[in-house]
Amino acid sequence: MKMLKYILILMVGVMSCACSEEAGNPEFADDELYIYDQTASTLTTMVGEEFKMSLIVSPNDGSVECCWLLDERPISYSKDLVYVFTDPGTYSLRFEAIRGERAISTQYTLTVTPRI
């Protein structure tokens, strides 16, 4: 019974230490920048429908500028894209993330089909 008491005291101590840890963004060096993306490189949508896409960028502390480009023309300055295509065709869609002097991007081919 005495051993159980010590185990319980030890568990409470460990749990209180774990709960007091501050949660937040990890530290990033000035030149670190990441885009987390598991999206296929070839996408399809339909004319007139909302096309939505959202990427995760780190660090997430406001130091990253984001830009979506459609055939090299900016269409959004957020990590989240909502866009309605009016013309069918095949487009080049690129997401850029910029932090200080560092810039990275990810590229997609987007096919917009006519409404049936």
C-alpha positions as a Python dict, from the first residue, in 0.01 Angstrom:
ca = {
    (1, 'M'): (0, 0, 0),
    (2, 'K'): (289, 235, 79),
    (3, 'M'): (437, 165, -266),
    (4, 'L'): (104, 252, -433),
    (5, 'K'): (102, 585, -246),
    (6, 'Y'): (451, 670, -376),
    (7, 'I'): (355, 572, -731),
    (8, 'L'): (47, 795, -716),
    (9, 'I'): (249, 1089, -581),
    (10, 'L'): (506, 1039, -856),
    (11, 'M'): (233, 1026, -1126),
    (12, 'V'): (71, 1346, -996),
    (13, 'G'): (408, 1520, -1000),
    (14, 'V'): (483, 1412, -1356),
    (15, 'M'): (136, 1516, -1476),
    (16, 'S'): (161, 1858, -1314),
    (17, 'C'): (497, 1920, -1481),
    (18, 'A'): (359, 1816, -1820),
    (19, 'C'): (54, 2042, -1784),
    (20, 'S'): (259, 2349, -1695),
    (21, 'E'): (458, 2340, -2018),
    (22, 'E'): (376, 2630, -2249),
    (23, 'A'): (232, 2535, -2588),
    (24, 'G'): (316, 2741, -2895),
    (25, 'N'): (517, 2763, -3211),
    (26, 'P'): (856, 2598, -3214),
    (27, 'E'): (1159, 2818, -3269),
    (28, 'F'): (1264, 2875, -3630),
    (29, 'A'): (1590, 3012, -3762),
    (30, 'D'): (1565, 3330, -3971),
    (31, 'D'): (1613, 3134, -4295),
    (32, 'E'): (1372, 2847, -4218),
    (33, 'L'): (1049, 2825, -4417),
    (34, 'Y'): (828, 2524, -4491),
    (35, 'I'): (517, 2443, -4693),
    (36, 'Y'): (337, 2128, -4581),
    (37, 'D'): (147, 1990, -4878),
    (38, 'Q'): (23, 1644, -4974),
    (39, 'T'): (-193, 1765, -5261),
    (40, 'A'): (-160, 1599, -5600),
    (41, 'S'): (23, 1811, -5857),
    (42, 'T'): (-265, 1777, -6106),
    (43, 'L'): (-603, 1919, -6001),
    (44, 'T'): (-946, 1948, -6161),
    (45, 'T'): (-1243, 2177, -6104),
    (46, 'M'): (-1548, 2291, -6296),
    (47, 'V'): (-1641, 2632, -6440),
    (48, 'G'): (-1859, 2826, -6197),
    (49, 'E'): (-1777, 2617, -5888),
    (50, 'E'): (-1575, 2748, -5593),
    (51, 'F'): (-1225, 2604, -5601),
    (52, 'K'): (-1082, 2591, -5248),
    (53, 'M'): (-733, 2505, -5137),
    (54, 'S'): (-548, 2566, -4812),
    (55, 'L'): (-185, 2500, -4725),
    (56, 'I'): (4, 2489, -4398),
    (57, 'V'): (306, 2719, -4380),
    (58, 'S'): (565, 2733, -4103),
    (59, 'P'): (653, 2934, -3914),
    (60, 'N'): (297, 3042, -3843),
    (61, 'D'): (390, 3362, -3661),
    (62, 'G'): (295, 3627, -3918),
    (63, 'S'): (645, 3648, -4067),
    (64, 'V'): (551, 3466, -4389),
    (65, 'E'): (395, 3639, -4690),
    (66, 'C'): (182, 3413, -4910),
    (67, 'C'): (71, 3448, -5270),
    (68, 'W'): (-130, 3232, -5511),
    (69, 'L'): (-50, 3285, -5880),
    (70, 'L'): (-264, 3173, -6171),
    (71, 'D'): (-60, 3169, -6492),
    (72, 'E'): (190, 3397, -6312),
    (73, 'R'): (-81, 3653, -6213),
    (74, 'P'): (-147, 3699, -5839),
    (75, 'I'): (-502, 3602, -5739),
    (76, 'S'): (-477, 3577, -5358),
    (77, 'Y'): (-243, 3684, -5078),
    (78, 'S'): (-337, 3423, -4819),
    (79, 'K'): (-250, 3061, -4746),
    (80, 'D'): (-615, 2987, -4822),
    (81, 'L'): (-743, 3012, -5179),
    (82, 'V'): (-1108, 3045, -5282),
    (83, 'Y'): (-1154, 3115, -5653),
    (84, 'V'): (-1430, 3074, -5913),
    (85, 'F'): (-1315, 3001, -6268),
    (86, 'T'): (-1523, 3145, -6551),
    (87, 'D'): (-1337, 2987, -6845),
    (88, 'P'): (-1245, 2624, -6910),
    (89, 'G'): (-883, 2542, -6979),
    (90, 'T'): (-558, 2422, -6828),
    (91, 'Y'): (-385, 2662, -6592),
    (92, 'S'): (-62, 2683, -6399),
    (93, 'L'): (-133, 2740, -6029),
    (94, 'R'): (155, 2824, -5796),
    (95, 'F'): (170, 2897, -5425),
    (96, 'E'): (462, 3107, -5298),
    (97, 'A'): (572, 3160, -4941),
    (98, 'I'): (824, 3435, -4864),
    (99, 'R'): (1001, 3500, -4535),
    (100, 'G'): (1273, 3760, -4539),
    (101, 'E'): (1518, 3671, -4815),
    (102, 'R'): (1391, 3313, -4850),
    (103, 'A'): (1115, 3213, -5093),
    (104, 'I'): (975, 2867, -5166),
    (105, 'S'): (688, 2755, -5384),
    (106, 'T'): (479, 2462, -5492),
    (107, 'Q'): (334, 2419, -5842),
    (108, 'Y'): (12, 2260, -5971),
    (109, 'T'): (-152, 2200, -6307),
    (110, 'L'): (-522, 2282, -6284),
    (111, 'T'): (-775, 2170, -6544),
    (112, 'V'): (-1105, 2360, -6546),
    (113, 'T'): (-1377, 2167, -6725),
    (114, 'P'): (-1694, 2314, -6876),
    (115, 'R'): (-2018, 2277, -6686),
    (116, 'I'): (-2225, 1990, -6819),
}
